[in-house]
Amino acid sequence: MTRKSHGPAFKKAAIELAQCPLCRGRSVTQGVFHELPCSHCHASGFVAAATGVAPALDELVTQLGMRLQAATRQIEQLRNPRASGPEATYQGSNRRGAGGTNYTGD
């Protein structure tokens, strides 16, 4: 197997994000009369956890999109729990009956 030595990565690496220390994840800071967009985190509320610096806007959009997709997958898994134990055989077809039908042993 040959390793890739140049060019962009095959998969985008996830960057660990943390709340912005200045706006505390709110995306805005308090001005004299009204709230202003946080200039430290590009008004996103997130910075890189390792460095404390806000990623570039295109990188930030990619990272937030990856986090949203992961959260959506987790929500879908929690909404549709898989049956386990003895009831798992009754939920789907085991194709053990005559002609490939479901056989439960009853």
N, CA, C and O atoms as CSV, one atom per row, in Angstrom:
chain,resi,resn,atom,element,x,y,z
A,1,MET,N,N,0.841,-1.173,0.000
A,1,MET,CA,C,0.000,0.000,0.000
A,1,MET,C,C,0.886,1.236,0.000
A,1,MET,O,O,1.787,1.360,0.830
A,2,THR,N,N,0.639,2.130,-0.908
A,2,THR,CA,C,1.444,3.342,-0.986
A,2,THR,C,C,0.770,4.445,-0.196
A,2,THR,O,O,-0.456,4.543,-0.147
A,3,ARG,N,N,1.583,5.258,0.409
A,3,ARG,CA,C,1.048,6.368,1.199
A,3,ARG,C,C,0.999,7.625,0.351
A,3,ARG,O,O,1.830,7.822,-0.536
A,4,LYS,N,N,0.050,8.448,0.621
A,4,LYS,CA,C,-0.117,9.707,-0.080
A,4,LYS,C,C,0.934,10.683,0.422
A,4,LYS,O,O,1.099,10.852,1.630
A,5,SER,N,N,1.650,11.329,-0.504
A,5,SER,CA,C,2.734,12.205,-0.076
A,5,SER,C,C,2.502,13.674,-0.399
A,5,SER,O,O,3.215,14.527,0.131
A,6,HIS,N,N,1.540,14.001,-1.243
A,6,HIS,CA,C,1.292,15.405,-1.567
A,6,HIS,C,C,-0.174,15.591,-1.930
A,6,HIS,O,O,-0.902,14.624,-2.156
A,7,GLY,N,N,-0.588,16.836,-1.982
A,7,GLY,CA,C,-1.972,17.146,-2.321
A,7,GLY,C,C,-2.857,17.184,-1.084
A,7,GLY,O,O,-2.388,16.951,0.030
A,8,PRO,N,N,-4.140,17.477,-1.282
A,8,PRO,CA,C,-5.050,17.553,-0.132
A,8,PRO,C,C,-5.315,16.175,0.461
A,8,PRO,O,O,-5.156,15.160,-0.218
A,9,ALA,N,N,-5.712,16.142,1.704
A,9,ALA,CA,C,-6.020,14.895,2.398
A,9,ALA,C,C,-7.277,14.265,1.801
A,9,ALA,O,O,-8.140,14.963,1.269
A,10,PHE,N,N,-7.369,12.943,1.896
A,10,PHE,CA,C,-8.535,12.243,1.388
A,10,PHE,C,C,-9.766,12.514,2.245
A,10,PHE,O,O,-10.877,12.611,1.724
A,11,LYS,N,N,-9.576,12.635,3.537
A,11,LYS,CA,C,-10.678,12.927,4.459
A,11,LYS,C,C,-10.335,14.178,5.240
A,11,LYS,O,O,-9.179,14.398,5.603
A,12,LYS,N,N,-11.329,14.986,5.494
A,12,LYS,CA,C,-11.136,16.214,6.258
A,12,LYS,C,C,-10.989,15.866,7.732
A,12,LYS,O,O,-11.824,15.152,8.287
A,13,ALA,N,N,-9.947,16.359,8.362
A,13,ALA,CA,C,-9.721,16.101,9.778
A,13,ALA,C,C,-10.597,17.013,10.623
A,13,ALA,O,O,-10.744,18.200,10.331
A,14,ALA,N,N,-11.173,16.445,11.669
A,14,ALA,CA,C,-12.012,17.235,12.574
A,14,ALA,C,C,-11.122,17.979,13.557
A,14,ALA,O,O,-10.200,17.403,14.135
A,15,ILE,N,N,-11.402,19.248,13.740
A,15,ILE,CA,C,-10.674,20.078,14.696
A,15,ILE,C,C,-11.529,20.199,15.948
A,15,ILE,O,O,-12.727,20.466,15.861
A,16,GLU,N,N,-10.926,20.008,17.095
A,16,GLU,CA,C,-11.659,20.169,18.355
A,16,GLU,C,C,-11.934,21.651,18.571
A,16,GLU,O,O,-11.011,22.465,18.602
A,17,LEU,N,N,-13.201,21.992,18.720
A,17,LEU,CA,C,-13.602,23.383,18.920
A,17,LEU,C,C,-14.012,23.602,20.367
A,17,LEU,O,O,-14.533,22.699,21.021
A,18,ALA,N,N,-13.772,24.812,20.859
A,18,ALA,CA,C,-14.158,25.200,22.216
A,18,ALA,C,C,-14.868,26.548,22.143
A,18,ALA,O,O,-14.822,27.232,21.121
A,19,GLN,N,N,-15.522,26.917,23.238
A,19,GLN,CA,C,-16.198,28.211,23.283
A,19,GLN,C,C,-15.175,29.336,23.265
A,19,GLN,O,O,-14.084,29.212,23.823
A,20,CYS,N,N,-15.537,30.416,22.627
A,20,CYS,CA,C,-14.682,31.600,22.592
A,20,CYS,C,C,-14.570,32.167,24.009
A,20,CYS,O,O,-15.592,32.343,24.672
A,21,PRO,N,N,-13.360,32.458,24.491
A,21,PRO,CA,C,-13.226,32.976,25.858
A,21,PRO,C,C,-13.746,34.409,26.021
A,21,PRO,O,O,-14.120,34.802,27.125
A,22,LEU,N,N,-13.775,35.188,24.944
A,22,LEU,CA,C,-14.228,36.581,25.067
A,22,LEU,C,C,-15.743,36.702,25.121
A,22,LEU,O,O,-16.280,37.419,25.965
A,23,CYS,N,N,-16.438,36.004,24.221
A,23,CYS,CA,C,-17.900,36.124,24.181
A,23,CYS,C,C,-18.594,34.957,24.880
A,23,CYS,O,O,-19.821,34.941,24.979
A,24,ARG,N,N,-17.828,33.985,25.364
A,24,ARG,CA,C,-18.345,32.792,26.059
A,24,ARG,C,C,-19.344,32.013,25.209
A,24,ARG,O,O,-20.335,31.489,25.719
A,25,GLY,N,N,-19.069,31.944,23.892
A,25,GLY,CA,C,-19.915,31.176,22.998
A,25,GLY,C,C,-21.181,31.882,22.553
A,25,GLY,O,O,-21.998,31.273,21.862
A,26,ARG,N,N,-21.376,33.131,22.914
A,26,ARG,CA,C,-22.606,33.853,22.558
A,26,ARG,C,C,-22.528,34.518,21.189
A,26,ARG,O,O,-23.564,34.901,20.645
A,27,SER,N,N,-21.347,34.668,20.617
A,27,SER,CA,C,-21.103,35.275,19.304
A,27,SER,C,C,-21.159,36.797,19.311
A,27,SER,O,O,-20.852,37.421,18.295
A,28,VAL,N,N,-21.536,37.401,20.408
A,28,VAL,CA,C,-21.597,38.861,20.498
A,28,VAL,C,C,-20.940,39.326,21.799
A,28,VAL,O,O,-20.904,38.599,22.792
A,29,THR,N,N,-20.423,40.553,21.766
A,29,THR,CA,C,-19.880,41.188,22.965
A,29,THR,C,C,-20.675,42.460,23.230
A,29,THR,O,O,-21.273,43.030,22.318
A,30,GLN,N,N,-20.676,42.891,24.460
A,30,GLN,CA,C,-21.454,44.066,24.843
A,30,GLN,C,C,-20.690,45.331,24.502
A,30,GLN,O,O,-19.577,45.536,24.985
A,31,GLY,N,N,-21.279,46.179,23.673
A,31,GLY,CA,C,-20.714,47.481,23.365
A,31,GLY,C,C,-21.237,48.500,24.362
A,31,GLY,O,O,-21.822,48.131,25.381
A,32,VAL,N,N,-21.031,49.767,24.078
A,32,VAL,CA,C,-21.497,50.814,24.975
A,32,VAL,C,C,-23.026,50.863,24.996
A,32,VAL,O,O,-23.632,50.947,26.065
A,33,PHE,N,N,-23.644,50.812,23.822
A,33,PHE,CA,C,-25.097,50.921,23.749
A,33,PHE,C,C,-25.784,49.658,23.234
A,33,PHE,O,O,-26.961,49.441,23.520
A,34,HIS,N,N,-25.074,48.829,22.486
A,34,HIS,CA,C,-25.686,47.637,21.911
A,34,HIS,C,C,-24.637,46.540,21.774
A,34,HIS,O,O,-23.444,46.763,21.982
A,35,GLU,N,N,-25.110,45.354,21.422
A,35,GLU,CA,C,-24.207,44.225,21.272
A,35,GLU,C,C,-23.510,44.271,19.912
A,35,GLU,O,O,-24.117,44.623,18.901
A,36,LEU,N,N,-22.216,43.907,19.904
A,36,LEU,CA,C,-21.411,43.906,18.695
A,36,LEU,C,C,-20.963,42.480,18.386
A,36,LEU,O,O,-20.779,41.681,19.304
A,37,PRO,N,N,-20.782,42.149,17.098
A,37,PRO,CA,C,-20.264,40.819,16.770
A,37,PRO,C,C,-18.864,40.637,17.362
A,37,PRO,O,O,-18.051,41.561,17.330
A,38,CYS,N,N,-18.588,39.466,17.892
A,38,CYS,CA,C,-17.285,39.193,18.500
A,38,CYS,C,C,-16.226,39.122,17.402
A,38,CYS,O,O,-16.353,38.341,16.460
A,39,SER,N,N,-15.197,39.930,17.525
A,39,SER,CA,C,-14.152,39.961,16.502
A,39,SER,C,C,-13.118,38.861,16.723
A,39,SER,O,O,-12.374,38.525,15.801
A,40,HIS,N,N,-13.059,38.303,17.908
A,40,HIS,CA,C,-12.068,37.257,18.205
A,40,HIS,C,C,-12.422,35.932,17.536
A,40,HIS,O,O,-11.532,35.219,17.073
A,41,CYS,N,N,-13.691,35.599,17.481
A,41,CYS,CA,C,-14.123,34.303,16.935
A,41,CYS,C,C,-14.901,34.444,15.627
A,41,CYS,O,O,-15.561,33.491,15.214
A,42,HIS,N,N,-14.848,35.595,14.966
A,42,HIS,CA,C,-15.595,35.859,13.731
A,42,HIS,C,C,-17.099,35.698,13.957
A,42,HIS,O,O,-17.814,35.265,13.053
A,43,ALA,N,N,-17.576,36.035,15.131
A,43,ALA,CA,C,-18.994,35.982,15.502
A,43,ALA,C,C,-19.571,34.583,15.366
A,43,ALA,O,O,-20.744,34.428,15.025
A,44,SER,N,N,-18.758,33.556,15.630
A,44,SER,CA,C,-19.254,32.180,15.576
A,44,SER,C,C,-19.420,31.594,16.968
A,44,SER,O,O,-20.234,30.690,17.159
A,45,GLY,N,N,-18.673,32.084,17.936
A,45,GLY,CA,C,-18.727,31.545,19.289
A,45,GLY,C,C,-17.764,30.402,19.514
A,45,GLY,O,O,-17.711,29.856,20.617
A,46,PHE,N,N,-16.987,30.014,18.487
A,46,PHE,CA,C,-16.067,28.889,18.593
A,46,PHE,C,C,-14.649,29.278,18.201
A,46,PHE,O,O,-14.439,30.079,17.291
A,47,VAL,N,N,-13.676,28.697,18.905
A,47,VAL,CA,C,-12.260,28.813,18.566
A,47,VAL,C,C,-11.651,27.413,18.609
A,47,VAL,O,O,-12.253,26.493,19.163
A,48,ALA,N,N,-10.476,27.249,18.034
A,48,ALA,CA,C,-9.782,25.964,18.090
A,48,ALA,C,C,-9.362,25.710,19.531
A,48,ALA,O,O,-8.775,26.584,20.168
A,49,ALA,N,N,-9.657,24.525,20.047
A,49,ALA,CA,C,-9.374,24.223,21.453
A,49,ALA,C,C,-7.879,24.188,21.723
A,49,ALA,O,O,-7.442,24.589,22.802
A,50,ALA,N,N,-7.094,23.723,20.778
A,50,ALA,CA,C,-5.651,23.580,20.997
A,50,ALA,C,C,-4.935,24.920,21.022
A,50,ALA,O,O,-4.028,25.114,21.831
A,51,THR,N,N,-5.324,25.848,20.154
A,51,THR,CA,C,-4.593,27.109,20.023
A,51,THR,C,C,-5.341,28.310,20.593
A,51,THR,O,O,-4.707,29.294,20.975
A,52,GLY,N,N,-6.653,28.258,20.660
A,52,GLY,CA,C,-7.439,29.396,21.120
A,52,GLY,C,C,-7.648,30.446,20.046
A,52,GLY,O,O,-8.131,31.541,20.333
A,53,VAL,N,N,-7.287,30.121,18.810
A,53,VAL,CA,C,-7.423,31.047,17.689
A,53,VAL,C,C,-8.618,30.597,16.847
A,53,VAL,O,O,-8.855,29.402,16.673
A,54,ALA,N,N,-9.352,31.557,16.338
A,54,ALA,CA,C,-10.504,31.236,15.494
A,54,ALA,C,C,-10.015,30.715,14.153
A,54,ALA,O,O,-9.136,31.321,13.542
A,55,PRO,N,N,-10.574,29.589,13.677
A,55,PRO,CA,C,-10.193,29.098,12.348
A,55,PRO,C,C,-10.679,30.046,11.257
A,55,PRO,O,O,-11.535,30.897,11.497
A,56,ALA,N,N,-10.125,29.889,10.059
A,56,ALA,CA,C,-10.588,30.686,8.922
A,56,ALA,C,C,-12.068,30.386,8.683
A,56,ALA,O,O,-12.561,29.322,9.058
A,57,LEU,N,N,-12.763,31.317,8.063
A,57,LEU,CA,C,-14.207,31.175,7.889
A,57,LEU,C,C,-14.580,29.942,7.091
A,57,LEU,O,O,-15.544,29.266,7.449
A,58,ASP,N,N,-13.858,29.617,6.022
A,58,ASP,CA,C,-14.193,28.425,5.250
A,58,ASP,C,C,-13.946,27.152,6.053
A,58,ASP,O,O,-14.703,26.189,5.937
A,59,GLU,N,N,-12.893,27.142,6.866
A,59,GLU,CA,C,-12.623,25.994,7.728
A,59,GLU,C,C,-13.680,25.884,8.831
A,59,GLU,O,O,-14.099,24.783,9.187
A,60,LEU,N,N,-14.103,27.019,9.361
A,60,LEU,CA,C,-15.116,27.037,10.414
A,60,LEU,C,C,-16.446,26.493,9.906
A,60,LEU,O,O,-17.119,25.740,10.610
A,61,VAL,N,N,-16.828,26.867,8.694
A,61,VAL,CA,C,-18.068,26.360,8.107
A,61,VAL,C,C,-17.992,24.851,7.943
A,61,VAL,O,O,-18.960,24.149,8.233
A,62,THR,N,N,-16.860,24.347,7.485
A,62,THR,CA,C,-16.683,22.911,7.307
A,62,THR,C,C,-16.766,22.180,8.637
A,62,THR,O,O,-17.446,21.160,8.735
A,63,GLN,N,N,-16.087,22.681,9.660
A,63,GLN,CA,C,-16.069,22.028,10.963
A,63,GLN,C,C,-17.454,22.033,11.616
A,63,GLN,O,O,-17.865,21.035,12.208
A,64,LEU,N,N,-18.172,23.151,11.511
A,64,LEU,CA,C,-19.517,23.211,12.082
A,64,LEU,C,C,-20.481,22.298,11.324
A,64,LEU,O,O,-21.377,21.705,11.924
A,65,GLY,N,N,-20.299,22.186,10.013
A,65,GLY,CA,C,-21.117,21.263,9.230
A,65,GLY,C,C,-20.875,19.814,9.634
A,65,GLY,O,O,-21.817,19.026,9.710
A,66,MET,N,N,-19.616,19.459,9.893
A,66,MET,CA,C,-19.286,18.103,10.336
A,66,MET,C,C,-19.909,17.817,11.704
A,66,MET,O,O,-20.418,16.721,11.942
A,67,ARG,N,N,-19.867,18.806,12.598
A,67,ARG,CA,C,-20.466,18.626,13.923
A,67,ARG,C,C,-21.980,18.493,13.827
A,67,ARG,O,O,-22.579,17.703,14.556
A,68,LEU,N,N,-22.601,19.255,12.939
A,68,LEU,CA,C,-24.050,19.169,12.749
A,68,LEU,C,C,-24.446,17.807,12.213
A,68,LEU,O,O,-25.430,17.228,12.674
A,69,GLN,N,N,-23.702,17.282,11.251
A,69,GLN,CA,C,-24.003,15.955,10.703
A,69,GLN,C,C,-23.853,14.871,11.762
A,69,GLN,O,O,-24.671,13.953,11.826
A,70,ALA,N,N,-22.814,14.967,12.597
A,70,ALA,CA,C,-22.626,13.981,13.658
A,70,ALA,C,C,-23.764,14.051,14.677
A,70,ALA,O,O,-24.242,13.019,15.148
A,71,ALA,N,N,-24.196,15.266,15.018
A,71,ALA,CA,C,-25.293,15.417,15.967
A,71,ALA,C,C,-26.599,14.898,15.382
A,71,ALA,O,O,-27.402,14.299,16.098
A,72,THR,N,N,-26.821,15.121,14.089
A,72,THR,CA,C,-28.028,14.620,13.429
A,72,THR,C,C,-28.047,13.095,13.423
A,72,THR,O,O,-29.086,12.489,13.684
A,73,ARG,N,N,-26.897,12.462,13.125
A,73,ARG,CA,C,-26.813,11.002,13.158
A,73,ARG,C,C,-27.104,10.471,14.557
A,73,ARG,O,O,-27.799,9.466,14.708
A,74,GLN,N,N,-26.576,11.140,15.580
A,74,GLN,CA,C,-26.795,10.701,16.956
A,74,GLN,C,C,-28.270,10.827,17.334
A,74,GLN,O,O,-28.806,9.947,18.007
A,75,ILE,N,N,-28.926,11.889,16.920
A,75,ILE,CA,C,-30.352,12.072,17.203
A,75,ILE,C,C,-31.162,10.976,16.530
A,75,ILE,O,O,-32.078,10.426,17.141
A,76,GLU,N,N,-30.839,10.646,15.278
A,76,GLU,CA,C,-31.559,9.593,14.567
A,76,GLU,C,C,-31.374,8.239,15.236
A,76,GLU,O,O,-32.316,7.448,15.288
A,77,GLN,N,N,-30.190,7.955,15.745
A,77,GLN,CA,C,-29.955,6.696,16.447
A,77,GLN,C,C,-30.757,6.627,17.733
A,77,GLN,O,O,-31.245,5.559,18.102
A,78,LEU,N,N,-30.898,7.748,18.417
A,78,LEU,CA,C,-31.667,7.760,19.661
A,78,LEU,C,C,-33.167,7.671,19.394
A,78,LEU,O,O,-33.907,7.131,20.216
A,79,ARG,N,N,-33.621,8.187,18.267
A,79,ARG,CA,C,-35.040,8.113,17.929
A,79,ARG,C,C,-35.452,6.707,17.524
A,79,ARG,O,O,-36.570,6.282,17.816
A,80,ASN,N,N,-34.575,5.990,16.861
A,80,ASN,CA,C,-34.873,4.657,16.352
A,80,ASN,C,C,-34.006,3.620,17.061
A,80,ASN,O,O,-33.022,3.149,16.490
A,81,PRO,N,N,-34.353,3.260,18.288
A,81,PRO,CA,C,-33.524,2.274,18.991
A,81,PRO,C,C,-33.664,0.900,18.349
A,81,PRO,O,O,-34.749,0.508,17.920
A,82,ARG,N,N,-32.578,0.192,18.290
A,82,ARG,CA,C,-32.578,-1.166,17.743
A,82,ARG,C,C,-33.020,-2.135,18.821
A,82,ARG,O,O,-32.636,-2.004,19.983
A,83,ALA,N,N,-33.834,-3.117,18.428
A,83,ALA,CA,C,-34.270,-4.149,19.366
A,83,ALA,C,C,-33.087,-5.057,19.663
A,83,ALA,O,O,-32.286,-5.366,18.780
A,84,SER,N,N,-32.990,-5.480,20.917
A,84,SER,CA,C,-31.909,-6.384,21.306
A,84,SER,C,C,-32.503,-7.508,22.155
A,84,SER,O,O,-33.576,-7.370,22.742
A,85,GLY,N,N,-31.787,-8.602,22.201
A,85,GLY,CA,C,-32.254,-9.731,22.990
A,85,GLY,C,C,-33.263,-10.561,22.226
A,85,GLY,O,O,-33.232,-10.593,20.996
A,86,PRO,N,N,-34.175,-11.247,22.949
A,86,PRO,CA,C,-35.128,-12.145,22.291
A,86,PRO,C,C,-36.085,-11.427,21.340
A,86,PRO,O,O,-36.520,-12.012,20.348
A,87,GLU,N,N,-36.416,-10.180,21.627
A,87,GLU,CA,C,-37.370,-9.493,20.756
A,87,GLU,C,C,-36.759,-9.106,19.415
A,87,GLU,O,O,-37.495,-8.762,18.490
A,88,ALA,N,N,-35.442,-9.151,19.281
A,88,ALA,CA,C,-34.792,-8.782,18.023
A,88,ALA,C,C,-35.164,-9.756,16.911
A,88,ALA,O,O,-35.252,-9.359,15.749
A,89,THR,N,N,-35.384,-11.030,17.251
A,89,THR,CA,C,-35.732,-12.012,16.215
A,89,THR,C,C,-37.141,-11.787,15.687
A,89,THR,O,O,-37.441,-12.185,14.562
A,90,TYR,N,N,-38.000,-11.168,16.457
A,90,TYR,CA,C,-39.369,-10.918,16.020
A,90,TYR,C,C,-39.488,-9.632,15.209
A,90,TYR,O,O,-40.482,-9.443,14.508
A,91,GLN,N,N,-38.506,-8.751,15.288
A,91,GLN,CA,C,-38.608,-7.461,14.610
A,91,GLN,C,C,-38.335,-7.555,13.113
A,91,GLN,O,O,-38.993,-6.870,12.330
A,92,GLY,N,N,-37.380,-8.387,12.696
A,92,GLY,CA,C,-37.033,-8.458,11.287
A,92,GLY,C,C,-37.158,-9.876,10.766
A,92,GLY,O,O,-37.443,-10.805,11.521
A,93,SER,N,N,-36.945,-10.033,9.483
A,93,SER,CA,C,-37.039,-11.345,8.858
A,93,SER,C,C,-35.724,-12.084,9.056
A,93,SER,O,O,-34.652,-11.540,8.788
A,94,ASN,N,N,-35.805,-13.319,9.522
A,94,ASN,CA,C,-34.605,-14.133,9.663
A,94,ASN,C,C,-34.440,-15.094,8.500
A,94,ASN,O,O,-33.431,-15.796,8.429
A,95,ARG,N,N,-35.400,-15.148,7.587
A,95,ARG,CA,C,-35.386,-15.938,6.361
A,95,ARG,C,C,-35.113,-17.412,6.632
A,95,ARG,O,O,-34.403,-18.053,5.857
A,96,ARG,N,N,-35.660,-17.965,7.714
A,96,ARG,CA,C,-35.462,-19.374,8.043
A,96,ARG,C,C,-36.689,-20.228,7.743
A,96,ARG,O,O,-36.632,-21.453,7.851
A,97,GLY,N,N,-37.774,-19.608,7.375
A,97,GLY,CA,C,-39.003,-20.370,7.109
A,97,GLY,C,C,-39.036,-20.900,5.686
A,97,GLY,O,O,-38.101,-20.697,4.911
A,98,ALA,N,N,-40.120,-21.578,5.356
A,98,ALA,CA,C,-40.293,-22.136,4.007
A,98,ALA,C,C,-40.342,-21.013,2.993
A,98,ALA,O,O,-41.100,-20.057,3.155
A,99,GLY,N,N,-39.543,-21.123,1.952
A,99,GLY,CA,C,-39.525,-20.101,0.901
A,99,GLY,C,C,-38.873,-18.812,1.339
A,99,GLY,O,O,-39.091,-17.777,0.709
A,100,GLY,N,N,-38.082,-18.832,2.394
A,100,GLY,CA,C,-37.392,-17.618,2.856
A,100,GLY,C,C,-38.268,-16.708,3.692
A,100,GLY,O,O,-37.961,-15.524,3.829
A,101,THR,N,N,-39.354,-17.227,4.256
A,101,THR,CA,C,-40.216,-16.399,5.085
A,101,THR,C,C,-39.666,-16.354,6.497
A,101,THR,O,O,-38.726,-17.076,6.831
A,102,ASN,N,N,-40.242,-15.523,7.305
A,102,ASN,CA,C,-39.806,-15.366,8.690
A,102,ASN,C,C,-40.302,-16.543,9.541
A,102,ASN,O,O,-41.484,-16.883,9.497
A,103,TYR,N,N,-39.416,-17.154,10.300
A,103,TYR,CA,C,-39.769,-18.253,11.193
A,103,TYR,C,C,-39.428,-17.841,12.615
A,103,TYR,O,O,-38.285,-17.487,12.904
A,104,THR,N,N,-40.429,-17.885,13.521
A,104,THR,CA,C,-40.196,-17.474,14.893
A,104,THR,C,C,-40.154,-18.629,15.860
A,104,THR,O,O,-39.779,-18.436,17.016
A,105,GLY,N,N,-40.523,-19.823,15.437
A,105,GLY,CA,C,-40.484,-20.988,16.323
A,105,GLY,C,C,-41.712,-21.166,17.155
A,105,GLY,O,O,-41.714,-22.023,18.038
A,106,ASP,N,N,-42.744,-20.421,16.936
A,106,ASP,CA,C,-43.989,-20.528,17.725
A,106,ASP,C,C,-44.830,-21.687,17.279
A,106,ASP,O,O,-45.905,-21.919,17.833
